[in-house]
Amino acid sequence: MEVSLSRFRPMVETDVPAVLALEHRAFPVPWTRQMLRDELAARNRTYLILDGETGIVAYGGVMLVDGDAHIMTMAVDEPNRRQGTGTSLLLALIDSALVAGAEHLTLELRVSNEAALGLYEKFGFAPVGIRPGYYVDEDALVMWAVDAAGAEYRRMLDRIREGTNE
Ligand SMILES: CC(C)(COP(=O)(O)OP(=O)(O)OC[C@H]1O[C@@H](n2cnc3c(N)ncnc32)[C@H](O)[C@@H]1OP(=O)(O)O)[C@@H](O)C(=O)NCCC(=O)NCCS
């Protein structure tokens, strides 16, 4: 399988200030500059950027450990939401994880994050438990999509891709 990043490009160190600004707009408890730098420098990570006319529109990252791909974060800037960008970004992150050998996918989200829940359910993620106090001010819902390297999951990704501009 060839990985197509389509409109996305790998994040680099010089993106950190703009991504930090997006973090502050998108999350109640944003990642810090140092966390972003550490993530970029860490092994087994892929961080992707979508550029718009006036700056970064979306970013997200995935970590691969022993066949488990962990979606670390993703955000679409507010004016650009509900246009399929989150779907395209998650497709690109999952594609890159599958090419790198991922078998299963996992992530956490705030229990109140209905937008993210809708997105992740669309990608076949199912809730497996709650991690109390994960976000300090809120619990996390833990979700998995198992057998993501299998034919059935790949067919589902293809169906999602057909509905996008990718
Ligand atoms: C979650 C997020 C990335 C979605 O990005 P997006 O570009 O709006 O996503 P899409 O347009 O591709 O929408 C995909 C699906 O997500 C769900 N969704 C997105 N926004 C939603 C909302 N406000 N309410 C309910 N469901 C929503 C829907 O199921 C949608 O599919 P549909 O448009 O066919 O109904 C975006 O809302 C965001 O950046 N939020 C702030 C940061 C964040 O919470 N990130 C996730 C951390 S776990």
The ligand as an SDF file (V2000), in Angstrom:
LIG
                    3D

 48 50  0  0  0  0  0  0  0  0999 V2000
  -12.8330   16.9570   16.0370 C   0  0  0  0  0  0  0  0  0  0  0  0
  -12.4010   17.8000   14.8350 C   0  0  0  0  0  0  0  0  0  0  0  0
  -10.9490   17.4980   14.5150 C   0  0  0  0  0  0  0  0  0  0  0  0
  -13.2930   17.4400   13.6240 C   0  0  0  0  0  0  0  0  0  0  0  0
  -12.8110   18.1350   12.4940 O   0  0  0  0  0  0  0  0  0  0  0  0
  -13.7720   18.4930   11.2530 P   0  0  0  0  0  0  0  0  0  0  0  0
  -12.9090   19.0080   10.1510 O   0  0  0  0  0  0  0  0  0  0  0  0
  -14.8910   19.3520   11.6890 O   0  0  0  0  0  0  0  0  0  0  0  0
  -14.3270   17.0380   10.8920 O   0  0  0  0  0  0  0  0  0  0  0  0
  -15.1610   16.6150    9.6070 P   0  0  0  0  0  0  0  0  0  0  0  0
  -15.7640   17.8080    8.9080 O   0  0  0  0  0  0  0  0  0  0  0  0
  -14.3210   15.7050    8.7930 O   0  0  0  0  0  0  0  0  0  0  0  0
  -16.3570   15.7820   10.2930 O   0  0  0  0  0  0  0  0  0  0  0  0
  -16.2520   14.3860   10.4380 C   0  0  0  0  0  0  0  0  0  0  0  0
  -17.3490   13.8670   11.3610 C   0  0  0  0  0  0  0  0  0  0  0  0
  -17.0900   14.2730   12.6970 O   0  0  0  0  0  0  0  0  0  0  0  0
  -18.3350   14.4760   13.3780 C   0  0  0  0  0  0  0  0  0  0  0  0
  -18.4330   15.8690   13.7850 N   0  0  0  0  0  0  0  0  0  0  0  0
  -17.6010   16.8830   13.4450 C   0  0  0  0  0  0  0  0  0  0  0  0
  -17.9870   18.0160   14.0750 N   0  0  0  0  0  0  0  0  0  0  0  0
  -19.0730   17.7000   14.8140 C   0  0  0  0  0  0  0  0  0  0  0  0
  -19.9040   18.4360   15.6870 C   0  0  0  0  0  0  0  0  0  0  0  0
  -19.6860   19.7470   15.9130 N   0  0  0  0  0  0  0  0  0  0  0  0
  -20.8980   17.7870   16.3180 N   0  0  0  0  0  0  0  0  0  0  0  0
  -21.1400   16.4850   16.0960 C   0  0  0  0  0  0  0  0  0  0  0  0
  -20.3720   15.7220   15.2570 N   0  0  0  0  0  0  0  0  0  0  0  0
  -19.3690   16.3380   14.6310 C   0  0  0  0  0  0  0  0  0  0  0  0
  -19.4250   14.1220   12.3790 C   0  0  0  0  0  0  0  0  0  0  0  0
  -19.6870   12.7400   12.5300 O   0  0  0  0  0  0  0  0  0  0  0  0
  -18.7180   14.3880   11.0610 C   0  0  0  0  0  0  0  0  0  0  0  0
  -19.2500   13.6690   10.0040 O   0  0  0  0  0  0  0  0  0  0  0  0
  -20.4210   14.3650    9.1140 P   0  0  0  0  0  0  0  0  0  0  0  0
  -19.9050   15.7120    8.7170 O   0  0  0  0  0  0  0  0  0  0  0  0
  -20.5690   13.4080    7.9810 O   0  0  0  0  0  0  0  0  0  0  0  0
  -21.5950   14.4670   10.0130 O   0  0  0  0  0  0  0  0  0  0  0  0
  -12.6130   19.3270   15.1270 C   0  0  0  0  0  0  0  0  0  0  0  0
  -13.9070   19.5190   15.6270 O   0  0  0  0  0  0  0  0  0  0  0  0
  -11.6140   19.9040   16.1030 C   0  0  0  0  0  0  0  0  0  0  0  0
  -10.4770   20.2660   15.7110 O   0  0  0  0  0  0  0  0  0  0  0  0
  -12.0060   20.0360   17.3950 N   0  0  0  0  0  0  0  0  0  0  0  0
  -11.1370   20.6460   18.4120 C   0  0  0  0  0  0  0  0  0  0  0  0
   -9.9440   19.7820   18.7170 C   0  0  0  0  0  0  0  0  0  0  0  0
  -10.3520   18.3920   19.1100 C   0  0  0  0  0  0  0  0  0  0  0  0
  -11.2720   18.1780   19.8830 O   0  0  0  0  0  0  0  0  0  0  0  0
   -9.6260   17.4000   18.5710 N   0  0  0  0  0  0  0  0  0  0  0  0
   -9.8520   16.0010   18.8670 C   0  0  0  0  0  0  0  0  0  0  0  0
   -9.0580   15.6480   20.0670 C   0  0  0  0  0  0  0  0  0  0  0  0
   -9.4120   14.0110   20.6380 S   0  0  0  0  0  0  0  0  0  0  0  0
  1  2  1  0
  2  3  1  0
  2  4  1  0
  2 36  1  0
  4  5  1  0
  5  6  1  0
  6  7  2  0
  6  8  1  0
  6  9  1  0
  9 10  1  0
 10 11  2  0
 10 12  1  0
 10 13  1  0
 13 14  1  0
 14 15  1  0
 15 16  1  0
 15 30  1  0
 16 17  1  0
 17 18  1  0
 17 28  1  0
 18 19  1  0
 18 27  1  0
 19 20  2  0
 20 21  1  0
 21 22  1  0
 21 27  2  0
 22 23  1  0
 22 24  2  0
 24 25  1  0
 25 26  2  0
 26 27  1  0
 28 29  1  0
 28 30  1  0
 30 31  1  0
 31 32  1  0
 32 33  2  0
 32 34  1  0
 32 35  1  0
 36 37  1  0
 36 38  1  0
 38 39  2  0
 38 40  1  0
 40 41  1  0
 41 42  1  0
 42 43  1  0
 43 44  2  0
 43 45  1  0
 45 46  1  0
 46 47  1  0
 47 48  1  0
M  END
$$$$
